Amino acid sequence: MSFSRQIRGAWLSVTARYGGTTAEDLTTFTVCLAALSLDKSDLSPVGPPANTAVLSVGVEPDDPSQTAVLSWCVDPERVCVYENGTTVSSPIQRAPAAMPAQLSVTALQGLSTGPCEIVFSLGYLCASDKAGAGVRYWTPPPDATNRDVLFEGVPVTNMTIYNAFTPAYDDLADYGYSARTHGDLDTMWAYAWSDTAQSGDYGFLNYTSDLTWNRQLERTDVLTTGVYAPTAQYQDVLQGLEAVDDGGAVTEKTATAKIFDVTIEPPLPFVAVNTTHTLGAMVRPPLGGPDGQLYIWTRGTNPDCLRFVVGGQEYDDITTSGETMASVTVVTKAPGLASLTIEYRSPYDDLDRRITYTTSTQIGVVLVEVTNIKFNHDPASTANDAINIRQDYSTPYDITNGEWIKGGANLPACYITSKTVTIKARFSVNLTTVTSADVSADSTDHHGTLGDVSKTQVSFTAGVSDWITMPVSGLTAACVKKTSDTWQWKAGNFNGLGTNEIDANISGQHNLFVVLGEPSSPWSNTYGSACNAWRTVLDRSCDWADSATNEAGAVEMITTGGYERFGKSYDGSQSHSVGNNCHLTAMLSSSVVDCRDMAAVVQLFTGALGGGSIQMKRIQGGFDYKPILAIGKPSWQDGYWNFHQVGWYGNAAYDACAKLKESAPYIPVNDDLDGNYKTNLFDSGTWTPQSPHTITSFD
């Protein structure tokens, strides 16, 4: 519980007059009650020292023949009053010197059910043996309050006391806008109060100061000897001077402790960067009219996360204020725990003295970021994640911390068609107050390999998460594919509070391949093997066989793509593929190939897609061949071969080395070796097909 920042007392000097007595029989005493303001927003269930305001009490002089009386009205289940740590009950009747100097007022937990008022009365019980005991005082007009001051007119010249009644600048405004004087008077009387001396008296105030003409006339609580008697001009607000005979009863001065709080609403524990919000200062209960109240809003600068927005424009000012500025609009500019403070000054007429109440709220400008993503999170299985791949024969991928690392690695991944998959991801959040959030991601590429990442609860410890398994909506593509996917990450429901989703960061582009199955021999899906599928092969095979849905379609498209898009040129004098071995690394970096190389390409590149039935077939010669357009050559030429080698699938030839039949050129795919293929290639000589064989090793 917190209390108002400024708590001042309201002292009252009272003169007791006894009927038919001389001046020596007058008894003057002074009582004081401090105005209280308790904040009910965070109450504890027990008494002092927690959640306690202090009530200052004073009675002068110490006349042992008299009795001072302090009474109050409270709900004992909601508020307790303590003297020196011990509860006390109303009333306290003691000699003036024995009155407590301070009482502690503690609001209990039950107070949170609503605001209440605690009314304290402090008085002086006049001796019953003095007949006609009583006091003279001004009766307040109907619209005056218990702290008003009467300004009396006196013709005085060349004397100005601007701050005679002003213990603080705030009070200058209180009285400055509440007094009026008759136009033919040069000067007003003003009641001068001293916080230091805790007493007051009357002095002069020139009407040419900050006072405004013709405002509500205020009054004093007591008639002081020597004060100019009110003239007819003041009868409209002065009910008259009365002599009160209290018959020995208590003469009271009452201070009302208003229990109220000021909160900034709505609470904004978690919002996004670059969003605009309007917050209001909620004063409960409302404190009268707006005259004289002041709202001063201050934004924190460490961290510097907020800017005020007025009329749609952003301002760098740290503070903004106004008498009616009960709300303020801010825009969040950077992540961090931003503070916003309201200093609220109460209206003139509401409390015994004006109270300044300061409270703050913290606006959590949240930044959630995905920091790591694992696509191949179980290298021993392809049931729900990616297969094992590497860059090439000599360059493996280190995926210990994921294929994608924010600000770091961005490695490709490869999936099998029509699979339900999951990923694993790690996240960070800039606010350690965030312990959980619901995180998801939207795919921003409608032609991507993967869909959206389904919403998953993520727990944070000190701003970081563990690896979180997250399902991906839908299935992987049903065909061979090569894409660059991007995800827009989102987070919401922070700490289970139901907060709206905000954008996190973007991950990607993620380079993803989709193949028909695990790579077939001589490829291997054993993690760490140099024969894991190479990216340098997948880049080409997934591109050439794009949209293939089965092995037959893939081998045909690999054959065609190899001839048209490999970027190599035929040279029969050298080869990278001898017998059952292929020097694939050397072939990929070379500019020339022969028929053995291109037959190996048909087998290996289709095998990387999961095609396991592709072989090679050699035709032993020699023989003269008809004009062909060899791979990478500009013109058709005939010639002589000792042998020729092609890809072999389904008892048909797949030749990625040459186009045949100059009159109607075609790339031989699914071509009858001893029929159409031989007719368009063979001219004369020996034509002896050999048994099929395969590449069994490569480097």
Phi, psi and omega per residue, in radians:
M1 nan 2.458 3.068
S2 -2.116 2.849 -3.120
F3 -2.120 2.986 3.136
S4 -1.077 2.614 -3.072
R5 -1.269 -0.446 3.136
Q6 -2.215 2.101 3.074
I7 -2.213 2.003 -3.120
R8 -2.100 2.709 3.135
G9 -1.524 2.804 3.042
A10 -2.105 1.703 -3.095
W11 -1.495 2.631 -3.118
L12 -2.419 2.126 3.053
S13 -1.628 2.247 -3.066
V14 -2.212 2.368 3.053
T15 -1.895 2.128 3.097
A16 -1.590 2.220 -3.128
R17 -1.983 2.430 -3.137
Y18 -1.997 2.247 -3.051
G19 -0.982 2.298 3.072
G20 1.271 0.256 -3.112
T21 -1.775 2.933 3.075
T22 -1.558 3.068 -3.125
A23 -1.060 -0.513 -3.122
E24 -1.155 -0.330 -3.127
D25 -1.484 -0.023 -3.141
L26 -1.278 2.414 3.045
T27 -2.084 2.103 3.111
T28 -1.896 2.233 3.104
F29 -2.326 2.783 -3.112
T30 -2.176 2.332 3.095
V31 -2.135 2.689 3.138
C32 -2.458 2.352 2.949
L33 -2.248 2.326 3.069
A34 -1.552 2.317 3.075
A35 -1.186 2.415 -3.095
L36 -1.943 2.697 2.969
S37 -2.565 1.986 -3.134
L38 -1.852 2.483 3.103
D39 -1.707 2.116 -3.052
K40 -1.628 0.175 -2.982
S41 -1.336 -0.364 -3.088
D42 -2.552 1.368 -2.991
L43 -1.707 2.568 3.088
S44 -1.867 2.836 -3.012
P45 -1.475 -0.040 -3.077
V46 -2.193 2.931 -3.033
G47 -1.399 -2.703 -2.970
P48 -1.001 2.654 0.183
P49 -1.575 -0.016 -3.060
A50 -1.352 2.560 2.978
N51 0.964 0.854 -2.992
T52 -2.190 2.346 2.966
A53 -1.879 2.695 -3.081
V54 -1.871 2.290 3.073
L55 -1.798 2.047 3.102
S56 -1.458 2.362 -3.088
V57 -2.229 2.377 3.075
G58 -2.599 2.402 3.081
V59 -2.369 2.181 3.091
E60 -2.350 2.647 -0.149
P61 -1.426 3.076 3.106
D62 -1.482 1.554 3.135
D63 -1.806 1.791 -3.057
P64 -1.089 -0.266 3.122
S65 -1.425 -0.151 -3.099
Q66 -1.908 2.910 3.133
T67 -2.244 2.249 3.032
A68 -1.622 2.548 -3.095
V69 -2.241 2.215 3.039
L70 -2.108 2.154 -3.137
S71 -2.333 2.790 3.124
W72 -2.696 2.843 -3.133
C73 -2.217 1.965 -3.137
V74 -2.433 2.879 2.994
D75 -1.597 1.914 -3.037
P76 -1.095 -0.293 3.115
E77 -1.486 -0.157 -3.077
R78 -2.098 -0.474 -3.080
V79 -2.407 2.386 3.065
C80 -2.086 2.519 3.089
V81 -1.990 2.286 -3.065
Y82 -2.166 2.504 2.938
E83 -2.119 2.025 -3.106
N84 0.928 0.716 3.071
G85 1.462 -0.009 -3.127
T86 -2.017 2.370 -3.134
T87 -1.157 2.488 3.094
V88 -2.247 2.708 -3.110
S89 -1.997 2.724 3.108
S90 -1.498 2.488 -0.034
P91 -1.649 2.880 2.961
I92 -1.860 2.087 3.108
Q93 -2.099 1.975 -3.087
R94 -2.556 2.939 2.947
A95 -1.095 2.610 -3.068
P96 -0.892 -0.739 -3.088
A97 -1.188 -0.385 -3.091
A98 -1.601 -0.046 3.117
M99 -1.166 2.527 3.122
P100 -1.154 2.396 3.100
A101 -1.253 -0.524 -3.139
Q102 -2.533 2.562 2.960
L103 -2.146 2.556 3.090
S104 -1.771 2.300 -3.129
V105 -1.999 2.073 -3.066
T106 -2.069 2.224 3.070
A107 -1.531 2.319 -3.113
L108 -1.652 3.042 -3.055
Q109 -1.021 -0.630 -3.094
G110 -1.085 -0.278 -3.114
L111 -1.146 -0.358 -3.102
S112 -1.152 -0.173 3.113
T113 -1.309 -0.161 3.102
G114 2.781 2.862 -3.124
P115 -1.293 2.698 3.034
C116 -2.566 2.968 3.096
E117 -2.060 2.465 3.040
I118 -1.965 2.089 -3.100
V119 -1.857 2.064 3.086
F120 -1.833 2.407 3.078
S121 -2.169 2.256 3.101
L122 -2.134 2.211 -3.095
G123 -2.477 -3.134 -3.102
Y124 -2.189 2.097 -3.122
L125 -1.537 1.881 -3.102
C126 -1.214 2.642 -3.123
A127 -1.070 2.292 -3.078
S128 -1.219 -0.252 -3.113
D129 -1.494 0.022 3.120
K130 -1.845 1.861 -3.065
A131 -1.159 2.529 3.065
G132 1.255 0.349 3.141
A133 -1.041 2.481 -3.128
G134 3.090 -2.981 3.135
V135 -2.409 2.688 2.976
R136 -1.759 2.389 3.127
Y137 -2.715 2.857 3.056
W138 -1.464 2.334 3.026
T139 -1.492 2.196 -3.054
P140 -1.200 2.550 3.004
P141 -1.172 2.875 -3.041
P142 -1.045 -0.530 -3.056
D143 -1.729 0.154 -3.128
A144 -1.586 2.927 3.131
T145 -2.088 3.088 -3.042
N146 -1.410 0.199 3.055
R147 -2.275 0.315 -3.115
D148 -1.296 2.732 3.140
V149 -2.224 2.349 3.103
L150 -1.518 2.280 3.034
F151 -1.734 1.985 -3.095
E152 -1.715 2.464 -3.102
G153 -1.526 2.315 3.095
V154 -2.464 2.301 -3.137
P155 -1.283 1.649 3.098
V156 -2.245 2.434 -3.126
T157 -2.035 2.767 3.040
N158 0.965 0.603 3.062
M159 -2.397 2.181 -3.111
T160 -2.313 2.152 3.040
I161 -2.170 1.603 -3.014
Y162 -1.170 -0.683 -3.010
N163 -1.946 0.488 -3.037
A164 -0.991 -0.599 -3.059
F165 -1.853 0.242 -2.867
T166 -1.940 1.680 3.043
P167 -1.330 -0.295 3.129
A168 -2.684 2.743 -3.099
Y169 -1.037 -0.650 -3.129
D170 -0.962 -0.701 -3.081
D171 -1.269 -0.420 3.043
L172 -1.022 -0.744 3.091
A173 -1.165 -0.653 3.122
D174 -0.914 -0.998 -3.042
Y175 -1.432 -0.546 -3.095
G176 -1.053 -0.512 -3.129
Y177 -1.887 0.391 -3.074
S178 -2.291 0.019 -3.048
A179 -1.926 2.784 2.971
R180 -2.567 2.825 3.122
T181 -2.486 2.795 3.113
H182 -1.284 2.481 -3.014
G183 -1.085 -0.400 -3.091
D184 -1.607 0.123 3.121
L185 -1.753 2.392 -3.133
D186 -1.404 -0.549 -2.962
T187 -2.497 2.707 3.069
M188 -2.018 2.640 2.929
W189 -1.379 2.514 3.060
A190 -2.347 2.462 3.103
Y191 -1.424 2.122 -3.076
A192 -1.737 2.009 -3.126
W193 -1.827 2.442 3.112
S194 -2.087 2.012 3.056
D195 -1.122 -0.623 -3.103
T196 -1.162 -0.842 -3.115
A197 -1.446 -0.245 -3.071
Q198 0.951 0.758 3.093
S199 -2.693 3.023 -3.118
G200 -2.658 2.893 3.097
D201 -2.763 3.090 -3.095
Y202 -1.697 2.522 3.051
G203 -2.491 -2.949 -3.069
F204 -1.772 2.641 3.048
L205 -2.469 2.156 -3.132
N206 -1.342 2.333 -3.061
Y207 -1.249 -0.126 3.109
T208 -1.453 0.099 3.111
S209 -1.387 -2.686 -3.055
D210 -1.287 -0.024 -3.104
L211 -1.149 2.579 3.132
T212 -1.835 2.389 -3.099
W213 -1.179 2.616 2.882
N214 1.026 0.683 2.998
R215 -1.760 -3.113 -3.087
Q216 -1.024 2.237 3.094
L217 -1.348 2.310 3.124
E218 -1.841 3.011 -2.979
R219 -2.367 3.018 3.079
T220 -1.808 2.791 3.141
D221 -1.488 -0.168 -3.042
V222 -2.611 2.534 3.030
L223 -1.392 2.151 3.111
T224 -1.890 2.351 -3.120
T225 -0.954 2.332 3.098
G226 1.669 -0.175 3.117
V227 -1.246 2.359 -3.134
Y228 -0.999 2.252 -3.118
A229 -1.158 2.481 -3.114
P230 -1.137 2.455 3.120
T231 -1.644 3.139 -3.078
A232 -1.064 -0.497 -3.115
Q233 -1.075 -0.349 -3.060
Y234 -1.787 0.025 -3.056
Q235 -1.165 -0.333 -3.133
D236 -1.229 -0.341 -3.134
V237 -2.087 -0.096 -3.091
L238 -1.966 2.073 -3.114
Q239 -1.315 -0.248 3.071
G240 2.154 2.844 3.128
L241 -1.591 2.137 -3.080
E242 -2.053 2.606 2.981
A243 -1.825 2.111 -3.065
V244 -1.864 2.176 3.047
D245 -1.774 1.848 -3.077
D246 -1.549 0.003 3.057
G247 1.022 0.533 -3.141
G248 1.548 0.070 3.141
A249 -1.344 3.094 -3.109
V250 -1.377 2.229 2.978
T251 -1.593 2.133 -2.918
E252 -1.992 2.591 2.850
K253 -2.161 2.206 -3.018
T254 -1.897 2.323 2.981
A255 -1.998 2.317 -3.137
T256 -1.802 2.127 3.080
A257 -1.590 1.817 3.129
K258 -1.529 2.097 3.114
I259 -1.578 1.927 -3.103
F260 -2.518 2.886 3.067
D261 -2.410 2.750 3.035
V262 -2.094 2.160 3.108
T263 -2.197 2.683 3.057
I264 -1.737 2.127 -3.074
E265 -2.304 2.663 -0.036
P266 -1.380 2.741 3.042
P267 -1.149 2.466 -3.134
L268 -2.210 1.291 -3.095
P269 -1.216 -0.494 -3.062
F270 -2.552 1.906 3.087
V271 -2.340 2.968 -3.075
A272 -1.686 2.865 3.036
V273 -1.211 2.588 3.085
N274 1.091 0.686 3.027
T275 -2.138 2.640 -3.062
T276 -1.892 2.408 -3.072
H277 -2.459 2.500 3.065
T278 -1.924 2.212 -3.125
L279 -2.127 2.579 -3.110
G280 -2.140 2.637 3.024
A281 -1.590 1.958 -3.093
M282 -1.721 1.987 3.141
V283 -1.776 2.112 -3.103
R284 -2.257 2.234 -0.200
P285 -1.261 2.838 3.119
P286 -1.025 2.455 -3.054
L287 -1.830 1.328 3.008
G288 1.146 -2.723 -3.114
G289 -1.381 3.073 -3.065
P290 -1.454 -0.199 -3.033
D291 -1.040 2.107 3.061
G292 1.554 -0.222 3.119
Q293 -1.301 2.800 -3.092
L294 -2.583 2.331 3.039
Y295 -1.932 2.156 3.086
I296 -2.103 1.966 -3.132
W297 -1.722 2.359 3.121
T298 -2.311 2.260 3.083
R299 -1.694 2.512 3.094
G300 -1.249 2.672 -3.140
T301 -2.087 0.027 3.118
N302 -2.395 1.575 0.104
P303 -1.417 2.786 -3.089
D304 -1.592 1.453 -2.968
C305 -1.882 -0.270 -2.975
L306 -2.102 2.729 2.925
R307 -2.397 2.494 3.041
F308 -1.323 2.559 3.119
V309 -2.131 2.129 3.118
V310 -2.247 2.136 -3.139
G311 1.053 0.556 3.135
G312 1.425 -0.023 -3.121
Q313 -1.884 2.436 3.087
E314 -1.463 2.503 3.120
Y315 -2.276 2.526 -3.138
D316 -1.501 -0.068 -3.113
D317 -0.989 2.484 3.137
I318 -1.427 -0.510 3.131
T319 -2.212 2.708 2.995
T320 -2.586 2.531 -3.012
S321 -2.620 2.896 3.079
G322 3.051 2.731 -3.117
E323 -1.192 -0.441 -3.115
T324 -2.046 0.258 -3.079
M325 -1.466 1.188 -3.117
A326 -1.329 -0.166 3.100
S327 -2.455 2.817 -3.109
V328 -2.551 2.587 3.109
T329 -1.938 2.321 3.137
V330 -2.245 2.720 3.015
V331 -2.121 2.392 3.141
T332 -1.469 2.286 -3.034
K333 -1.979 -0.329 -3.089
A334 -2.747 2.727 3.092
P335 -1.185 2.614 3.086
G336 2.577 3.033 3.103
L337 -1.640 1.648 -3.030
A338 -1.512 2.504 3.108
S339 -1.905 2.527 3.063
L340 -2.357 2.190 -3.043
T341 -2.066 2.423 3.016
I342 -2.031 2.216 2.972
E343 -1.849 1.969 -3.055
Y344 -1.881 2.214 3.083
R345 -1.928 2.232 -2.979
S346 -1.231 2.814 3.085
P347 -1.103 2.886 -3.114
Y348 -1.036 -0.768 -2.828
D349 -1.689 0.175 -2.937
D350 -1.722 -0.776 -3.101
L351 -1.976 2.883 -3.103
D352 -0.992 -0.635 2.920
R353 -2.440 2.743 -3.128
R354 -1.091 2.471 -3.139
I355 -2.061 2.375 3.027
T356 -1.833 2.162 -3.067
Y357 -2.095 2.220 -3.114
T358 -2.088 2.281 3.055
T359 -2.510 2.776 -3.085
S360 -2.302 2.775 2.969
T361 -2.309 2.700 3.087
Q362 -1.948 2.290 3.138
I363 -1.855 2.001 -3.119
G364 -1.470 1.776 3.092
V365 -1.521 1.796 -2.911
V366 -1.583 2.446 2.973
L367 -2.256 1.858 3.036
V368 -1.733 2.368 -3.141
E369 -2.362 2.397 2.942
V370 -1.380 2.273 -3.061
T371 -1.904 -0.476 -3.108
N372 -2.556 2.492 3.062
I373 -2.346 2.251 3.025
K374 -1.896 2.082 3.022
F375 -1.560 -0.754 3.090
N376 -1.716 1.324 -3.035
H377 -1.598 -0.078 3.036
D378 -2.378 1.515 -3.067
P379 -1.063 -0.290 -3.124
A380 -1.520 -0.064 -3.064
S381 -2.567 2.640 3.022
T382 -2.034 0.301 -3.054
A383 -1.068 -0.748 -3.081
N384 -2.366 0.218 3.129
D385 -2.499 -2.914 -3.000
A386 -1.417 2.836 3.088
I387 -1.462 2.988 3.135
N388 -1.471 2.175 3.089
I389 -2.336 2.959 3.103
R390 -2.571 2.988 -3.118
Q391 -1.205 -0.881 3.139
D392 -2.843 -2.909 -3.046
Y393 -1.031 -0.688 -3.027
S394 -1.785 -0.015 -3.030
T395 -2.209 1.719 3.071
P396 -1.404 2.936 3.060
Y397 -1.797 2.303 3.009
D398 -1.605 1.862 -3.094
I399 -1.953 0.428 3.134
T400 -0.979 -0.738 -3.129
N401 -1.820 0.343 3.099
G402 1.740 2.795 3.078
E403 -1.287 -0.564 -3.128
W404 -2.021 2.196 3.095
I405 -2.200 2.190 -3.128
K406 -0.951 2.164 3.134
G407 1.289 0.145 -3.091
G408 -2.402 -2.207 -3.036
A409 -1.101 2.615 3.021
N410 -2.525 1.449 -3.055
L411 -1.663 2.661 3.125
P412 -1.333 2.950 3.055
A413 -2.470 2.759 -3.067
C414 -2.355 2.243 -3.131
Y415 -2.015 2.816 3.011
I416 -1.612 2.575 -3.078
T417 -1.055 2.606 2.971
S418 0.978 0.777 3.138
K419 -1.953 2.514 2.897
T420 -1.486 2.148 -3.014
V421 -2.199 2.809 3.001
T422 -2.208 2.773 2.996
I423 -2.116 2.917 2.938
K424 -2.096 2.428 -3.082
A425 -2.477 2.702 3.020
R426 -2.112 2.646 -3.049
F427 -2.362 2.763 3.003
S428 -2.257 2.712 3.061
V429 -2.404 2.479 -3.036
N430 -1.331 -0.314 -3.107
L431 -1.866 2.129 3.125
T432 -1.248 -0.205 3.071
T433 -1.266 -0.277 3.099
V434 -1.429 2.069 3.124
T435 -1.892 -0.283 3.091
S436 -2.764 2.758 3.085
A437 -2.801 2.678 3.004
D438 -1.628 2.118 -3.020
V439 -2.072 2.455 3.088
S440 -2.611 3.095 3.099
A441 -2.572 2.447 3.061
D442 -1.793 2.299 3.054
S443 -1.289 2.211 -3.138
T444 -1.663 0.051 3.130
D445 -2.060 1.846 -3.081
H446 -1.204 -0.232 3.114
H447 -1.871 0.326 -3.083
G448 -1.332 3.007 3.139
T449 -1.326 -0.683 -3.060
L450 -1.965 2.741 3.101
G451 -1.611 -2.635 3.128
D452 -1.300 2.707 3.029
V453 -1.597 2.165 -3.040
S454 -1.195 2.621 -3.116
K455 -1.090 2.275 -3.089
T456 -2.438 2.436 3.097
Q457 -1.337 2.306 -3.128
V458 -2.075 2.285 3.083
S459 -1.745 2.480 -3.124
F460 -2.084 2.467 2.989
T461 -2.230 2.072 -3.105
A462 0.928 0.645 3.009
G463 1.539 0.063 3.124
V464 -2.332 2.717 3.115
S465 -1.912 2.900 2.952
D466 -1.447 -3.075 3.031
W467 -1.221 2.217 -3.089
I468 -1.971 2.187 3.058
T469 -1.400 2.222 -3.052
M470 -2.295 2.208 3.092
P471 -1.298 2.574 3.066
V472 -1.825 2.297 -3.055
S473 -1.148 2.562 3.075
G474 1.283 -2.805 -3.128
L475 -2.051 2.792 2.977
T476 -1.124 2.912 -3.097
A477 -1.010 2.637 -3.124
A478 -1.558 0.171 -3.086
C479 -2.548 2.955 3.056
V480 -1.097 2.372 -3.039
K481 -2.721 2.679 3.036
K482 -2.411 2.049 -3.055
T483 -2.385 2.919 2.963
S484 -2.096 1.852 -3.067
D485 -1.680 2.597 3.079
T486 -2.313 2.427 3.118
W487 -2.078 2.304 2.947
Q488 -1.670 1.973 -3.089
W489 -1.492 2.601 -3.136
K490 -2.386 2.652 3.106
A491 -2.474 2.536 3.132
G492 -2.835 -3.030 -3.123
N493 0.889 0.817 -3.108
F494 -1.094 2.296 3.131
N495 0.953 0.443 3.111
G496 1.260 0.324 -3.066
L497 -1.562 0.024 3.120
G498 1.316 0.291 -3.120
T499 -1.116 2.652 -3.104
N500 -1.145 2.749 3.090
E501 -1.215 2.510 3.001
I502 -2.199 2.710 3.106
D503 -1.258 2.318 2.961
A504 -1.658 -2.592 -3.135
N505 -1.571 3.121 3.127
I506 -1.907 2.367 3.045
S507 -1.953 2.549 -3.136
G508 2.139 -3.087 0.055
Q509 -1.291 2.363 3.120
H510 -1.638 2.065 -3.141
N511 -1.457 1.964 -3.006
L512 -2.171 2.462 3.060
F513 -2.033 2.595 2.997
V514 -2.195 2.228 -3.114
V515 -2.151 2.965 -3.038
L516 -1.324 -0.443 -3.118
G517 -3.047 -3.091 3.068
E518 -1.066 2.476 -3.138
P519 -0.970 2.451 -3.086
S520 -1.663 2.799 -3.106
S521 -0.951 2.424 0.214
P522 -1.488 0.084 2.992
W523 -1.169 2.766 3.140
S524 -2.463 2.519 3.077
N525 -1.791 0.243 3.064
T526 -1.258 2.177 -3.042
Y527 -1.009 2.299 3.098
G528 1.610 -0.169 -3.132
S529 -1.243 2.513 3.057
A530 -1.182 -0.218 3.139
C531 -1.723 0.182 2.892
N532 -0.998 2.658 -3.123
A533 -0.962 2.336 -3.124
W534 -1.553 2.470 3.037
R535 -1.106 -0.630 -3.119
T536 -1.107 -0.414 3.050
V537 -1.555 -0.775 -3.117
L538 -1.065 -0.635 3.098
D539 -0.943 -0.704 -3.097
R540 -1.472 -0.811 -3.037
S541 -1.166 -0.678 3.118
C542 -1.254 -0.481 3.086
D543 -1.278 -0.846 -3.094
W544 -1.173 -0.654 -3.062
A545 -1.774 0.449 -3.119
D546 -0.938 2.293 3.102
S547 1.401 0.011 3.086
A548 -1.146 2.380 -3.100
T549 -1.926 -0.140 3.130
N550 -2.633 3.058 -3.067
E551 -1.129 -0.720 -3.112
A552 -1.069 -0.779 3.111
G553 -1.156 -0.630 -3.107
A554 -1.167 -0.793 -3.086
V555 -1.157 -0.612 3.089
E556 -1.133 -0.759 -3.102
M557 -1.288 -0.548 3.061
I558 -1.163 -0.718 3.125
T559 -1.083 -0.832 -3.137
T560 -1.157 -0.811 -3.139
G561 -1.114 -0.668 3.119
G562 -1.045 -0.772 -3.141
Y563 -1.179 -0.768 -2.983
E564 -1.523 -0.434 -2.897
R565 -2.271 0.077 -3.103
F566 -1.288 -0.426 3.111
G567 1.335 0.388 3.126
K568 -1.913 2.885 3.140
S569 -2.206 2.487 -3.073
Y570 -1.227 2.328 3.010
D571 -2.558 1.798 -3.071
G572 -1.260 -0.079 -3.082
S573 -1.537 -0.137 -3.139
Q574 -2.532 2.652 -3.099
S575 -2.562 2.646 3.068
H576 -1.821 0.013 -3.062
S577 -2.258 1.882 -3.097
V578 -2.142 2.191 -3.118
G579 1.094 -2.184 -3.102
N580 -1.776 0.202 -3.118
N581 -2.046 2.504 3.103
C582 -2.212 2.193 3.016
H583 -1.509 1.332 -2.974
L584 -1.164 -0.676 3.136
T585 -1.038 -0.790 3.139
A586 -1.142 -0.681 3.134
M587 -1.089 -0.749 -3.084
L588 -1.130 -0.492 -3.126
S589 -1.628 -0.134 -3.112
S590 -1.533 2.836 3.106
S591 -1.754 -0.133 -3.073
V592 -2.210 2.672 3.103
V593 -2.509 2.869 2.974
D594 -2.148 -2.992 -3.062
C595 -1.162 -0.584 3.110
R596 -1.133 -0.694 3.106
D597 -1.072 -0.769 -3.062
M598 -1.288 -0.517 3.012
A599 -1.153 -0.676 3.085
A600 -1.136 -0.651 3.102
V601 -1.064 -0.767 3.140
V602 -1.039 -0.759 -3.134
Q603 -1.218 -0.916 -2.999
L604 -1.238 -0.699 -3.089
F605 -1.255 -0.612 3.053
T606 -1.270 -0.627 3.101
G607 -1.103 -0.592 3.098
A608 -1.132 -0.395 3.093
L609 -1.525 -0.030 -3.118
G610 1.789 0.044 3.104
G611 -1.366 2.068 -3.039
G612 -1.932 0.118 -3.044
S613 -1.915 0.144 -3.049
I614 -1.544 2.336 3.109
Q615 -2.221 -2.981 3.040
M616 -2.224 2.665 3.139
K617 -2.407 2.283 3.133
R618 -1.780 2.431 3.032
I619 -1.893 1.950 -3.095
Q620 -1.433 2.396 3.129
G621 -1.994 -2.430 0.093
G622 -1.465 2.910 3.107
F623 -2.749 2.662 3.006
D624 -1.453 2.437 3.127
Y625 -2.015 2.651 3.130
K626 -1.238 2.972 3.135
P627 -0.981 2.330 3.076
I628 -2.283 2.799 2.993
L629 -1.887 1.625 -3.076
A630 -1.165 2.726 -3.107
I631 -0.964 2.238 3.075
G632 1.360 0.024 -3.101
K633 -1.675 2.610 -3.073
P634 -1.491 -0.295 -3.020
S635 -2.482 2.802 3.138
W636 -1.363 2.383 3.124
Q637 -2.540 2.551 2.999
D638 -1.709 3.124 -3.109
G639 3.011 -2.828 -3.079
Y640 -2.293 2.341 3.091
W641 -2.148 2.434 2.972
N642 -1.294 -0.550 3.085
F643 -2.782 2.942 3.041
H644 -2.520 2.564 -3.065
Q645 -2.266 2.401 -3.084
V646 -2.339 2.888 2.947
G647 -1.277 2.607 -3.032
W648 -2.342 2.105 -3.120
Y649 -2.637 2.227 3.114
G650 1.094 0.649 -3.134
N651 1.005 0.613 3.100
A652 -2.445 2.776 -3.078
A653 -1.570 2.421 3.031
Y654 -2.247 1.760 -2.999
D655 -1.906 1.893 3.136
A656 -1.630 0.183 -3.047
C657 -1.709 -0.374 -3.020
A658 -2.736 2.662 2.883
K659 -1.624 2.514 3.141
L660 -1.990 2.879 3.004
K661 1.096 1.512 -3.058
E662 -1.035 -0.546 -3.114
S663 -1.267 -0.463 3.108
A664 -2.569 1.348 -2.958
P665 -1.088 2.473 3.053
Y666 -2.663 2.721 3.034
I667 -1.626 2.127 -3.062
P668 -1.151 1.944 2.998
V669 -2.321 2.396 -3.099
N670 0.879 0.760 -3.059
D671 -1.747 2.349 3.129
D672 -1.158 1.988 -2.989
L673 -1.014 -0.838 -3.082
D674 -1.624 0.084 3.113
G675 -1.967 -1.848 -3.050
N676 -1.016 -0.715 -3.106
Y677 -1.095 -0.831 -3.126
K678 -1.136 -0.687 -3.130
T679 -1.025 -0.699 -3.055
N680 -1.543 -0.164 -3.113
L681 -1.991 -0.852 -2.983
F682 -1.317 2.339 3.077
D683 -1.929 -0.994 3.128
S684 -2.801 2.761 3.126
G685 2.091 -2.627 -3.082
T686 -1.846 2.314 -3.139
W687 -2.208 1.748 -3.072
T688 -2.247 1.674 3.096
P689 -1.137 2.443 3.126
Q690 -1.755 3.006 3.089
S691 -1.185 2.567 3.126
P692 -1.108 2.658 3.056
H693 -2.566 3.035 -3.099
T694 -2.383 2.815 2.922
I695 -1.293 2.177 -3.135
T696 -1.912 -0.187 3.094
S697 -2.623 2.687 3.113
F698 -2.701 2.814 3.088
D699 -2.567 nan nan
